């Protein structure tokens, strides 16, 4: 089984002068879930090469067994440093697609034509599509075959307005994931802030926050097996 993991290439947090990117735990935990279940993993990003890591995700409070494992895994670090260019990816080569969050995807993956086309191809081929935390924002411009938003009428979750307020970035992000989903007619739901929460609608699997990343990967693995 071949899994494609798509990471952001965006490293600037609006006009704050601060850096952003992908969230380490949301990458590391699913990465090892897939790896330990025997999946072949390909990493890709819009720009290719080393995707930017959100420096906040390296703080001690956010470290887990998976992040510790990654930080001592030279092969995984090398794989991350050499992500493939998203434009060169063929959906037919993979059985599932997964998007780690972090704030970066709100700026680039939301509007990336190659990402949008890949999600549409995976979804239409009935292959698992997993996104966690802010990464469900990458669904914003994804369409059904009839031209309506993919998320319309579907059970989804993603980073909540109250979680965004808690990290004081409500006025910084280009849009709020929760608001966008509701505006697109999604059946958006959420659990308690910072607790693992999963929404599954067929082969579309979304997780609310960093603590949901392993659950999203586990659901995708279950579907693939």
N, C-alpha and C positions, 0 to 999 in steps of 0.2 A: 504493500500500500504506500502510495506517495502523497505526502501532505505538503501543501504550499503555505508558508507563513509569510505574510506581507507586513512590512514595517514602514513607518513614516520616514521621510527624509527631511522633515521640517524641524528646525531647531530654535526658532525665535518665538517667544511668548508675547505675541501682540506687540505693543509699543512700550512694554515694561523695561526693555533692556535685559530681561532675564532669558535664560535658555530653557528649552523644553525638548521634547522628542518622544521616544517610546518609554513605557514604564517597565523597569527591569523584571519585576515579579511576574507581570502579565505575559512576558516573553518566556522567562526561564521555566516557570511551572508547566505550561503547556508543552514547551519544547521537550522536557524530560518525560512528560506523560506520553507523548508520541514516540519518543526515542525508546523508552523502556518497554513499549508495546510492539517494537519491531518495525515501526514505520520509517520510511525514508523521508527525510525532511529537506526541503529546498527553501532557502530564505531569499526574499526579493524585496526591493524598495524602488520608489520612483527614480532615484538617482543612481542606484546601485552602490556597491562599496559599503563602507561603515555607516550604519544609520545612527543618528544622534540619540544619545541616552539622556533622558530627563534626569538632571543631577539630583533632584529631590528624591528620586527613587533609590538613590544610593545611601540615603540616611539610615542609621542603625535601626530605627523603629520599623522600617519597611523590609528588613532582610528576613528571608525564610530559608528553609533547608535547600530549596531549589536555587535561590540566588547564591547561597554559599557554594553550592555544587558548581554553578556556572563560573563563579569567580576563580575557581581552581581548575577549570576545565579548558586547557589550552586549545584543544581541537574545536570546541564549541565557540570559543572566542575568535578563532581564525575564521570559522564559518560565518560568524556574524560580521566580521570585518570585510567579507567578500560577497555580500549579497548580490544577487543577479539583478539586472535592470528589468523593471516590471514590463517594459514595452516588449521585451524579448521572450516573455513567458507564454506558453501555449497551454490553455486550460485542459486540453485533451490529455496532457501528460500527467495529470494529478487526479486523485480521488476525493480530495477535500481541500478547503481553503480556510485559513484562520488568520484573524487580525488581532494582534495585541493592541492595547490602548496606550494611554499617555495623551497629552493634549495635542501633540503634533498632528495626528490624523485629521483633526478638525480643520486644519489649514490646507493640507495637500491632498490626502486621500479622498476627502469629500468631493473634490473637483477633478480628480485625476481620471482622464478618459480611459486609460488602460485598466485601472482598478475597477471602474464602473463596469466596463465590458467583461472583465473576468468574473465579477460577482454575478452578473446576469447569465453568463455562460454556465457557471457552476450550478446556479439555482435552477436554470432551465433543464440541466442534465440530471437533476435530482441528486446532486452531490452535496454533502454537508457543507454549510457555510456558517462559520463561527466567528463571532466578534465580541469583544469584552470591553467594558468601561466606556471610554470615549470612542473606541473604534466603531461602534454601531453608527456613528456619524458618517462613516463611509457609505452607508446605505441611503444617504440623503437624496442623491440624484440617480439612484438605481431604479430602473423601470421594469414593470411586467411587459410581456409581449404586446399587450394592448395599450401601452404607453402610460398607464397609471403608475404611481409610486409603488415599488415592490412591497413596502411595509403596510400599505393600506389594508385594513382588515386582518392584519396578522398580529399574533401575540409576540411582543418584543419587550425588551428592557434596555437599559443603558444608564450611564451616569446621571444621577438625579439632580434636580435643581437645588435641593437642600445640600447635597454633597458638594456641588459647585460653589454654593454660598459659603460652605464651611472652609473651603480652601481659598476663599476670597478672590475668585477669578470670574465671577458672574459678569462683570463689566469688561473683562479682557477677552474672553473667548468670542469667536465670530458668531456663534449661536449656541443655545443650550440644547443638549441632546434630547432631554425629556420633552421640551417644547416642540422641537422639530418633529419628533415622532408623532405627537398628538396632532400637530398641524397637518401631517401627511395622512391622517386617518388610521394610524396604527392602534392596535389594542395594547397600549402601553401599560405595564404594571411594574411594581417595584416592591422590594422588601425594606426592612429597616436599614438606615444608612450604615454603610461599611460592613454589612453582613453579606455573606454569599447569597446571591439570588439569581435564578436562571429562568429564562423564558424560552420555551421550545414550541415552534410551530412547524411541524414536519421536519424538514432538514435545515431549517433556519434556526440557529441556536445563538442566543445572546445572553451576556452576563452583565450584571449591573455595575460592578466595581472591581478593583484589584483582587479582592477576596473571592471573586467568582470565577477567576480564570481557570483554575483546575477543574471546576465543575463543568465548564463549557467544553474543555478538552475531553473530559471523561464521557460526556454525552455524545460527542462526535465519534469517539472510539467505539462506543456502544453501537452507534448506528452503522459504523463501517464493519463491525464484526457480525 
